[in-house]
Amino acid sequence: MNIKITKTNSPKPHPDPSVLGFGKYFTDHMFTMDYAADKGWFNPEIIPFGKFLMHPASTVFHYGAEVFEGMKAYRRQDGKIQLFRPLENAKRMNLSAQRLCLPTVPEEDFIKILNALISLDEAWTPSAAGTSLYLRPFLFGNDESLGVHPVQNARFMLIASPVGSYYKEGLNPVRILVEDQDVRAVKGGTGYTKCGGNYAASLRAGKRAQDEGYAQALWLDGIERKYIEEVGAMNVMFKIKGQIITPELSGSVLPGITRMSCIELLQQKGYTVSQRKISIDELISALENGSLEEAWGTGTAAVVASIGTLGYKGKQYTVGGGKIGKTTQELYDTLTGIQWGTLPDTFKWTQLIK
Ligand SMILES: *Cc1c(COP(=O)(O)O)cnc(C)c1O
């Protein structure tokens, strides 16, 4: 794959790190590449960041043929930039693409594209504490016709956005509301993929939680509304009597890369981690008898989010005294240390940008 590069002649000023927030600013360039069933991938290019033309009948607008990834590039203290387990994102995007009958992108091309855009927009990876360059690869069906069938034409793009520190005053415990009406996903559906449609279907519960003063919804399984699946767009972990429990990857749970990394780190630190079904009743009784010590969410954006309050059936429960637990903090410190290169990467998870 040879990426054609057209540089912008009007580079933008870089925002102050204190105003970054999430996904509001974009770098000077973006990557785009087209696919046709009879040609494969063609026209890989990096062009100035900006709007582009689409056909009104494009598949993505009508039938939701879209998958994406979310990952970050981190500026180390020595000035170098590194990615965290990028191959896992490549593999997961292809797994998502296969579920939606979209073409897959060869893993080595995915990595090459990331390197090309990050190094061309090198100065856009911020260096202030907690900041990073958020990368959003996305892939969508782009047939210019309304017929319903697996797509013949698609586009893969990569955009990049400098983002601020997720936590302004350190790890603050969040309030979570158990959602017992809407479901995010069911086994056999698209729950294990990162597709836009999953997000569209989850917004109502998220809004309901926010209207009631909670940060996010906790999802239960779609069949029995009994087993815990995820929290918002994060995987979830519980520490009960010193042991770590996280819902198993049942097909409706998103296989998070942060989740996988936390499991490996916890096991290395000597914890027992069980990936199994955990019902909301088991969780509530652990809350009531005091054996639930900690609860946290895991995901690329927040890395680890401590859960301080759980709302369920009109009651509010405080988790771990509403404070950040020892294991939650330990995981956050270790993972962020590896990601920003301040701790040794014994797992070989990071990859320098060339
Ligand atoms: C992206 C995502 C996660 C977290 O995955 P990471 O790879 O850890 O960022 C969890 N749940 C959902 C629904 C997601 O979309």
Ligand as a Chemical Component Dictionary entry (heavy atoms), coordinates in Angstrom:
data_LIG
# 
_chem_comp.id                   LIG 
_chem_comp.type                 NON-POLYMER 
_chem_comp.pdbx_formal_charge   0 
_chem_comp.three_letter_code    LIG 
# 
loop_
_chem_comp_atom.comp_id 
_chem_comp_atom.atom_id 
_chem_comp_atom.alt_atom_id 
_chem_comp_atom.type_symbol 
_chem_comp_atom.charge 
_chem_comp_atom.model_Cartn_x 
_chem_comp_atom.model_Cartn_y 
_chem_comp_atom.model_Cartn_z 
_chem_comp_atom.pdbx_ordinal 
LIG C1 C1 C 0 -15.152 0.728  23.012 1  
LIG C2 C2 C 0 -16.083 0.115  23.988 2  
LIG C3 C3 C 0 -15.619 -0.436 25.208 3  
LIG C4 C4 C 0 -14.192 -0.336 25.679 4  
LIG O1 O1 O 0 -13.268 -0.892 24.808 5  
LIG P1 P1 P 0 -11.735 -0.466 24.895 6  
LIG O2 O2 O 0 -11.090 -1.264 23.828 7  
LIG O3 O3 O 0 -11.262 -0.818 26.248 8  
LIG O4 O4 O 0 -11.688 1.008  24.649 9  
LIG C5 C5 C 0 -16.544 -1.057 26.034 10 
LIG N1 N1 N 0 -17.861 -1.110 25.704 11 
LIG C6 C6 C 0 -18.326 -0.578 24.559 12 
LIG C7 C7 C 0 -19.776 -0.686 24.253 13 
LIG C8 C8 C 0 -17.466 0.048  23.669 14 
LIG O5 O5 O 0 -17.940 0.569  22.542 15 
# 
loop_
_chem_comp_bond.comp_id 
_chem_comp_bond.atom_id_1 
_chem_comp_bond.atom_id_2 
_chem_comp_bond.value_order 
_chem_comp_bond.pdbx_ordinal 
LIG C1 C2 SING 1  
LIG C2 C3 SING 2  
LIG C2 C8 DOUB 3  
LIG C3 C4 SING 4  
LIG C3 C5 DOUB 5  
LIG C4 O1 SING 6  
LIG O1 P1 SING 7  
LIG P1 O2 DOUB 8  
LIG P1 O3 SING 9  
LIG P1 O4 SING 10 
LIG C5 N1 SING 11 
LIG N1 C6 DOUB 12 
LIG C6 C7 SING 13 
LIG C6 C8 SING 14 
LIG C8 O5 SING 15 
# 
